Amino acid sequence: MKISFSPSHGLNAGLSKRETMRCMKRAGFDGIDLSMCRYMDEPEKLLTSEWTRDVTETAQIARDEGLEISQGHLPYFPGHTPNPGDGSPRAFSEHWLPLYRHALDAGAKAGCPVAVMHPMYMLEGFAQTVDANVFLLSELINELKDMGVRVALENIFARRNRQYIGASVEKPETLVSVIDRLGSPCVGACLDTGHANIFRLNMSECARTLGSRLIALHVNTNAGEDEHALPGAISAWCARQDFPAFTQTLKEIGYKGAYNLELACSLLPPEAVQPYYSYCAAVARALANPPE
């Protein structure tokens, strides 16, 4: 399995895009997770040609340095705030569809094959959440076909008063229902292993539930909060996830995408970027491709 990761850790440390891509290539990564989230809280800046150029430039520099565009991430609505407007799927769509369309267009220009999307949640329940996402994505299906980009719905969470709450979007069954209702090869699923752990869901069972619908990964771990830590980097008594078993499950279901890390870290000093990427790549490679 190929391995991929975000260039944001190098960029945030002050390295240029090219320096960052070279660090990632030297570390042994095959591809990048292309962020399309810049300015997502400032739509007047997101909906600009300058923003599109930034995305396409990042992708081109990655390719110049021998890296693939493995997958990307669309702007997303945060799970700790109420839905916009009157909270209806129509109000959500009116607010977010222009952002999604602009980002998907940039992703298409950048040659990004899969763009991860946070699904809309409705606190009223499972059926309402499925209906809302079918309504939203139905508006994009024909455009996705023309663009050649697939959307991967991610298992996410809602949160109120700093507490995680069940809102259907954390369950793989919800993603399955939306994807199957749409019936389009343009829409699949992204499994975030850390999000699954927050709700004490077994990531291997989640992958089996998603089956052939699984087209992207966010591999990370945590001790119950959304830390987005590297597997193996948290205390052993906090670790609940079996990553070798997860890799075996990915093989069983025929997963074809990249083993993509999605990690958080504090601001790195520039001189730590190369060893950090090398460390992460070594872990990813060992987990994604264990010896037979």
N, C-alpha and C positions, 0 to 999 in steps of 0.2 A: 504494500500500500504506500502511495506517496504521502509525504507529510507537508503540512503548510502551517503558516502562522501570520500574525499581523506585523506589518512594519512600524506600527505606531510606537512601539517601545524605543526603537532607535530614533524616530522622528521627535518624540517627546523629550529625549535626552539631548537634542540639539544637533544630531547628525543630519546631513542632507539626505535626500531620497536615495541618491546613488550610493552614498556611503552605507546607508542602512541596508539596501538590497545586497550590496557586496558582503556585508556581515552575515546576512541570512544565507546567501549562497555558500560562503565559506563554512558556515555552521552545518550545512548539509540539508537545508530545506529545499523542497522541490518547487514550492509555490507560495503565493501569498493569499491572505484573506483581505480583499480590497474593501476598505471602508468607504461607504457612501453616506456617512452620518455627519460629516462636517457641516456646521451651521444648522443642524436640524432644529434647534430652538430659535433660530432666526430665519424664518422662511424667506424673508426679503433678500437674504444673502444666498440661501440655498438655490433659489430659482433664478440663477444667473449663468451666463456662459462662462464666466470666470471660474465658478465652482465646477462646471463640467470639465473645463480644461485641466483643473487640478486633479480630478479623478483620472482622466485619460493620460495625463502626463505621468502620474504614479504608475499606472499599468504599463506604459511604454518603457519606463526606466526599469521596471521589474523584468520585463522581457529582454531588454538589452543586456541585463546582467544574468540571464539564463534561468529566470524564474517564471513559472506559469502563473496565470490568474486562476487559482483553484476555485474560489468562491468569493462572495462579497456580502455586505450587510447594508440593508436599506435603513434610512431614518426610521425611528420607532417612537411610538407613543409610550411614555413612562407608565409603569404599572401602579404608581402610588397616587395618581391623580384621577379625578372623575373624567369620564369621556367628554369630549368637547360639545358645546352647544347644549341641546336638550338631551344628550346622551344616546340618541337614536343612531342606528346604522347609517341612515341618510346623512345626519349631521356629521358623523365621523368621516364618511366618504367625501363629503363636500370639502372638509378641511384637509384630509390627508391624501386624497387621490392626486391632486396636483403635485405634491411632494414626491409621491411614489412614482408618478409618470416621469418627472424630471430625473429622478435618481435612476430609474430603470433605463431611460434613454442614455444617460451617461454610462451606465453599466454595459449597455449594448455597444456603445462606441468604444469602450475600453476592452471589449471582448471577454466580459465576465459571464461565465456560463450559468451560474446559479446565484441568486440574490436572496439572502435570508430576510424574512419578514416576520415581525411580531404580530400575531393575530389579534383582532379586536376581541375584547371580552365583555360579556353582559352579565352583571351580577344576578340577573333574574334566573339564570340557570343554563344547563347544557344545551337544550334545544334552541334557546334564543341566541346563544353564542355561536352555534353552528350556522344558524340562519343568517346572522349578521356577517359572518365571514364569507359565506356563499354569496351574499348580496354584494359585498365589497369586491371580491375577486372576480365575480362575473363581469364587472366593469372593465377588467384588465385582460381577460383571456385572449381576445383577438389581438390586442396590442402586443402581448407576450409572444404570440406566434410570429408576428411580423419582426419583432426585435431579436428573436432567437435566444431569449433569456428565460430561465425557469425560476419560479419563486419557490422557496422552501419555507414553509410555516414552522416556526420554532415553538417548542414547549416552553412557556414563560410562566410568569406569576403575577398576581395582583397583590397589592400591599396597602394596608390602611393602618395608620397610627403605628408605623414601623413593625407591623405584624403581617406575616404572609397569610393570605386567605385563599381558600379554594374558589376558583372562578372558571373552572372547566378547562382553561387554556393550559394548565399544567399537565393535563392528561393526554397520553398519546391517542386514546380512543376519540377524543374530540378532533384532533388533527386528521385521523383516519376518516371520520364522518364528513368533514369539510372536503377533503381531497376526493373521496369517492362520490360525493354529491356533484362536484364540479366535473369529474370524469375527464379531465384534461391532462395530457402528459406535461403540460407547462407548469403544473403545481405539484409539489412533493412536500417532504418534511425535512426539518433539521432537528436533530436530537442534541440538546444541551445536557450533558451528563451531570453537571453540577446542579442545574435546575431540578432534574429528577431527584437528586439526593435531598434537596431541601424538603421535598414532600415524601421522603422515605420510599421512593419508587425505585425498583431495581432497574438499572439502566439496560441490562441485557434483556429483561422482559419487555421493556419499552421498545427496544430495537426490534424484537420479534413481532410485537404488535404492529409496528410501522411497516416491517417487511420491505417489499420492493419499493414502497413509497419513500423510503429514506434515501435522500440524495445529498445531504450535507451534515457535517458534525461540528459541534462546539465541545471539545474535550477539555474538561477541567474538573476539579474536585473541591470539596469544602467540608467544614465541620458543622454544617447545618445552616450557615448563612451564605449569602451569594459572594463568597470570597474570590471565586475564579482562580483557584490555586493550581499549580502544576501537580499532576499525580505523583505521589511520593514525597511531596514537599511539606505535608502537614504531619503533625504528631501521629504516631502509629495508633494510639488509642482513640484518635478521632476519625481515623480512616475507616469507612464502611464499604467502599466500592472495590470490586474485583475487576481491575482493568484487563488482565490477561483473559479472563472469561468473556469480557466484553468484546475483545478482538476476535475470539473464536466465534462469538455470535454474529459479528459483522461478516465473517467468512461464510457462515451457515446461510445467511439471508442473501448473500451475493451482493453486498454493498460495493459500489463502484467508485465512490467519491474519495476525496482526500481525508487522511487522518489529520483533522485541522484542530490545532490548539486555540482556545480562546481564554487568555489569561489576563489577570490584572496584576500590576505591581506598582510600587511607589516610583517616583521619578528617579531613573538611574543616572549615575554620573556617566559621562560619555565613555570613559575608559572601561566601564563595566558592560557596555552593550554587546561587544563580541563574545566575551565569556558567557553572558546570560543567554544569548541566542544559541551558542554551542551546547550549553547545558540542556536547554529546552529541546533542541533537536535530538540530542542523544537519548533523552527520555522518550520522546515521540517515536523515534526510529525503533527503539527496543520494544515499545509496546505495540506499535503497528505491525512490526515484522519480526515476531519472535522466532527463534530457531525451531525448525521442524523436529 
